[in-house]
Amino acid sequence: MSFSKPMGEVVRLPVPNNTAPADTDELAPGIDAAPDGAEGAYPEGAADVDTSFEVQLDPGADPDAEGVPVDDGVGYLLDDPEGDAYPVIPHHLRSLAGVGEAIGRHTRRAAHRLAFHAIRAPRYLALAGVWGAVGVWRLIDRQLSWWWVSENDYLRSLAVAQGDSREWYKLHREVKETRRVRGTILAGQAAAVLAGGLLLVKFAPWWGWAAVAAVAVPWLAHFGRPEDHPIIAPATTVPRFRLLNHDVVLRAYYSAGLGHPDKMNEQVTFETTMSRTKEGEGSQVKVVLPHGTGFDAVVKAKDKLASGLDVAPSQVYLTHDPTSHRRHTLTVMDRDPLAVPAGKTPLLDCKRRNIWRPAPFGLDEHGRKVALGLLWISILIGAQPRKGKTFSARLLALYAALDPSVRLSVVDGKNSPDWNKFAMVAYHFIRGTVPNRAGDPVRQFIAALAEIKQHIIDTNDFLSSLSVEECPEGKLTEELCRKYPEHLFIWMLVVEEFQNYFELPDQDDNKEIAELLSFILAVGPSSGVVLLSSSQKPSGVGAGDVQRLFNRYRDNHAVRFALRCGNRNVSDAILGGDAYSEGFDASALPVGKPYLGVGYLYGADDHTPTIRTHLADHGDAEKILTAARRMRERAGTLNGYAAGEDTGVPDRDVMADVLAVFGADPGLHWTELAERLAGQFPDRWADATADAVSAQCRDLGVPSVDVKRGGVTRKGCRKRDAKAATDGTAAG
């Protein structure tokens, strides 16, 4: 069996001077993070690994010299010259949740190793038996060679070749004496082994044989196996990452054009020494740029900096120091954290959730769980197509669905199947922009927005009517929602591809929708209305007042989540103009299947994490929404569309209306049909266009054919085809 190498001696070296960079970027075996409060912890076998994160590159440095803080060259000293103290209790062990997560992580790792080796145990036993037998013969051969003093053969042969008989006799006598002594020892060993074997045969129970075998066989197998063929294979890989020190970082900065090592006032310096991150997944150091070079220059040079460090750009993170534009923290992760999936959503347990608690969203670049509070905010999600935008928005809507007290309105501007299952729980469920079997979605959307607006007004009026003792701050609270559920509740409005409702053929509809959305965005969050908007086209929409309202609506979202974007302008439209100067450009996010669902979460906190969202595919969403519907049925909160109720939009029987306006005419042009419908049924068809009527009729099985009327042939439909579609028969 394989055994680990002994631990190498740890040597603490002084901080190196800021001299010219040396070529010290050799790949080193992975180093497990030291627990907070420890100097360093390393895997077994890391005998030759530098354990100080500082490599003495200056041969003239005094190895006994005391380390000093790295200065920026202008007399600036750290506030605490003794450095930061390690925390007594690690940060991740300061809460029950953190302790539970640590125990769970180690338990899962131990369980994996146990299962891995258990299933291979028969193979290990067979190999141990084979190599144990080989080890017996190797042991006998070694003992015989030791007794024979075979190393003396060369010396005696040399004496013969030189004709030195006196030397030969001397060596011969020494060999004979040595063989006598060693032979006696071997005889004693053989006698002891034989006696032990006889005693085992006569007196030892079965477990005695098992104990001897458990000790002897592994040792003999280790002795007999080849050096490069371990019997027990490792259950997990040993990570490898680039070992960093100050000189490697300096070389990277100079290679990126962020300074010059040989010019005064252009040298990059450090405010802290190199250290491990709190989570132990990377290295970090606080960098001080030359005078005149700012943080935005580092942001632009991030790709070159990653190349100089010989890592992927997604492993490099820059954190701006708010007190100085020259200073920032460089964090280099050991491996690409964004390529590791965050896994399935924890909502799959289908347990009841509370909208007043943060919703699990994913993991950040350090592997920490990220939860997003949904109250008092509006959320904008934007990305290129097929980068995870809809899946990300759906995660938050699924969380709201699992709280039976939340009213949910879902508006899908692209009419895709991604949101179809929300019909099981939604109060409003609206799809597309073209009239369909369910009616005219534009009119339904306007009616839904008007209802939400009225709810906001009613909520504020009701809060104003409460006494100061009951509602001291005049704000919505969880206790008030429980006390007055018929008046006070949380309402989530989801608008997928909201830009489509700003680009309708009717400018009046565009303006009305824009004004309603702007009102809800401005006033709704304080009244318990959560607005969740997503778009793949967050700019260049509308004209005049509509464009102004669209931009105002887009820019006033409090929280933004940007996945991979096509260019920096689109990234700025989603994240806002300040995000790029802070180092966040969604167009620079990595591309590829492993990076689906990766984006910047901006505005939720002072820190802007890079999130890997959890996954809930169509099957997962259906499972969660089925459970959510059962919860609402038990709670008595299933209403609106999901309950088959009228949500304020008049239903219409399309084919009945079409047949009613035909009269005696056998066929009508689409334009004529639209005009007749608008004139006879203005409440349902006032804004219907020829294209909309054609699309809706064709969707119901009425073919678009050439119709000749008044000597003019145009596209339209025949009455018999409409009647056949109504009767459910195919028209010829």
BELFENTA-V213389 format. One record per pair of residues at least 12 apart in sequence whose C-alpha atoms are under 6 Angstrom apart, sorted by the first residue. I is the first residue (numbers start at 0). GAP is how many residues later the second one is. D is the distance in Angstrom with one decimal. If there is no record, write none. Layout:
((I	GAP	D) (I	GAP	D))
This chain:
((0	221	4.5) (0	229	5.7) (0	230	5.1) (1	228	5.1) (3	41	5.2) (4	40	4.5) (6	40	5.0) (7	39	4.0) (13	53	4.7) (14	52	5.5) (15	40	5.6) (20	226	4.8) (20	230	5.3) (26	215	5.1) (27	215	6.0) (28	211	4.8) (29	209	4.5) (29	210	4.2) (29	211	5.7) (32	247	4.1) (35	54	4.9) (36	49	4.7) (36	50	5.7) (52	192	5.9) (53	191	5.5) (69	200	5.7) (69	201	5.9) (71	197	5.2) (112	122	5.5) (127	93	5.2) (130	90	4.6) (130	93	5.0) (130	94	5.3) (131	85	5.7) (131	88	4.6) (131	89	3.9) (133	90	5.0) (134	85	4.8) (134	86	5.8) (134	88	5.2) (134	89	3.6) (146	32	5.6) (146	35	5.4) (155	12	5.6) (240	93	5.2) (251	53	5.5) (251	56	4.0) (251	57	5.5) (255	48	5.1) (255	49	5.5) (265	24	4.9) (266	23	5.8) (267	21	5.1) (267	22	5.7) (268	19	5.2) (269	16	5.8) (269	17	4.6) (269	18	5.4) (270	15	5.4) (271	13	5.9) (271	14	5.5) (280	52	5.9) (280	53	5.9) (281	50	5.5) (281	51	4.0) (281	52	4.8) (282	48	5.8) (282	49	5.4) (283	46	5.4) (283	47	4.2) (284	44	5.7) (284	45	5.5) (285	42	5.7) (285	43	4.2) (286	40	5.7) (286	41	5.5) (286	42	6.0) (287	38	5.7) (287	39	4.6) (288	37	5.0) (293	31	5.3) (293	32	5.1) (294	30	5.7) (295	285	5.8) (298	284	5.3) (314	17	5.5) (314	18	5.0) (314	21	5.2) (315	15	5.9) (315	16	4.8) (316	14	5.1) (317	12	5.0) (336	28	5.5) (338	255	5.2) (338	256	5.8) (341	20	6.0) (341	21	5.9) (341	270	5.7) (341	272	5.2) (342	271	5.5) (343	270	5.4) (343	271	4.7) (344	269	4.9) (344	270	5.5) (344	271	5.9) (349	274	5.6) (351	50	5.3) (351	51	5.9) (352	49	5.3) (352	50	5.0) (353	49	5.5) (357	13	5.3) (357	14	4.9) (357	15	4.0) (358	12	5.0) (358	13	5.1) (360	252	5.6) (361	250	5.4) (361	251	4.0) (361	252	4.8) (362	248	5.5) (362	249	5.3) (363	245	5.7) (363	246	5.3) (363	247	4.5) (364	245	5.7) (375	149	4.4) (375	150	5.5) (376	148	5.6) (376	181	5.7) (377	152	5.8) (377	153	4.7) (377	179	5.0) (377	180	5.4) (378	153	4.9) (378	178	5.7) (378	180	4.8) (378	181	5.6) (379	153	4.9) (379	154	5.7) (379	180	4.7) (380	153	4.5) (380	179	5.9) (380	180	4.8) (380	181	5.9) (381	152	5.6) (381	153	5.0) (381	154	5.5) (381	180	5.1) (382	153	5.2) (382	179	6.0) (382	180	4.9) (382	181	5.5) (382	182	5.0) (383	152	5.5) (383	181	5.2) (386	209	5.2) (387	208	5.6) (387	209	4.6) (400	227	5.9) (401	226	4.9) (403	228	4.9) (405	84	5.1) (405	85	5.6) (406	84	4.7) (407	18	5.0) (407	19	5.6) (407	83	5.9) (407	84	5.0) (408	17	5.5) (408	18	5.4) (408	19	4.5) (408	84	4.8) (409	18	6.0) (409	19	5.0) (409	84	4.8) (410	18	6.0) (410	19	4.7) (410	20	5.9) (410	83	5.9) (410	84	4.8) (411	19	4.8) (411	83	6.0) (411	84	4.7) (412	19	4.6) (412	83	5.5) (412	84	5.1) (412	87	6.0) (413	18	5.3) (414	16	4.8) (414	17	4.4) (422	219	5.6) (423	218	5.0) (424	204	5.6) (424	217	5.1) (425	216	5.4) (426	212	5.9) (426	213	4.2) (426	214	5.0) (427	213	5.5) (434	261	5.9) (435	260	5.3) (443	205	5.8) (455	71	5.9) (489	38	4.8) (489	39	5.9) (490	38	4.7) (491	37	5.6) (491	38	4.5) (491	39	5.9) (492	38	5.0) (493	38	4.7) (493	39	6.0) (494	38	4.9) (495	38	5.1) (496	37	5.4) (496	38	4.4) (502	39	6.0) (510	35	5.6) (513	35	5.9) (517	35	5.5) (558	43	5.9) (558	44	4.7) (558	45	5.5) (559	15	5.8) (559	41	5.9) (559	42	5.2) (560	39	5.5) (560	40	4.6) (561	37	5.1) (561	38	5.3) (562	35	5.7) (562	36	4.0) (563	22	5.2) (563	23	5.5) (563	25	5.6) (564	21	5.5) (564	22	4.5) (565	21	5.6) (566	20	5.0) (567	19	5.5) (570	15	5.3) (596	15	5.7) (596	16	5.3) (597	13	5.5) (597	14	4.6) (598	12	5.4) (665	52	5.8) (665	53	5.3) (666	50	5.7) (666	51	4.1) (666	52	5.6) (667	48	5.6) (667	49	5.8) (668	46	5.8) (668	47	4.0) (669	20	5.2) (669	46	4.6) (670	19	4.8) (673	15	6.0) (673	16	5.4) (700	24	5.7) (701	19	5.8) (701	20	5.7) (703	12	5.5) (703	13	5.5) (704	12	5.8))
